């Protein structure tokens, strides 16, 4: 039947990814496929994606754009991954876009006239936008763990994540006005929805001032602040383990509907939720969870199937 046929196609596609080394390795392993990212599995169900240009302050180059899309498209269909932790290697999270790389890319844009150059520039910008939108489109929750500086595109990245944690020495800066442009790959669209105060967002975006961890916590940009990176990563792993221990049907459905409700009215979101759950409530996970609750067991003790 159609259901079995689609399942066969998916399994064949996923097995092809495994054979080509595109899918993340088993717990404790890592992949060397990416040049700007490091991807590991610190525990079952948890994928750790790390910005991996510490010698360049994790500045984001063109290769990073395509690797992010590739990476999160893989994570989205990897049934072994239930939650993602995203952090930066080295002394800080990220100084944002690599300006030399950006300037070089823009100069290379071709076109016989203004219209054609503009068309190619628009395509270039939308590629950058997809770099971070792919985090939001991934049904697996993503926890951003920020230490030190988080500048420019670093803010674009973390505002696309579901949960944000930081260290006491972390600071955030919407830097784009200082380099002569309006932020164009997500911050101006997502930050107002994350912290709720348009006045504060406008202040940060128009002055490019730094926001430190205490203010980031008080305004809701981050939900927890840790003493140092080691404590933060331990906290992120503990939180990820809590999420990974829940039903993936419930977790992924929750993320998808939270994002849908952010962008739609309450009536539209309720209607979408009803349509979503008319099938998802028929999962075995509901009965398993109810049974565990009656037996006073933790959800982590329930053997939920991957999806």
MOPE-V413490 format. One line per field, one symbol per residue. psi: psi as a letter, one per 20 degrees, with the letter a starting at -180 (. if undefined). Layout:
BEGIN
psi: ???
END
This chain:
BEGIN
psi: rgghghhggghgghhhhghijhqqrrpirrqjhqhiqpprnhrpippopppllhikkkqprhhhghhgggghhghhjoiipiqpppapqbirfqjbqohgggggghhiprqhagghggghhghgghghghhhhhghhpipqpopopqbpnqdihhgghiirhppqrrhjqqqpnihhijkrppjkhghhhghhgihohgggggghhikrqprhghhghijhqiqpqgrgghghggghgghhgghirphggghhggghggghhjrrgghhhgggghgihghijqihgggggghghjlqqhiipmpqr.
END
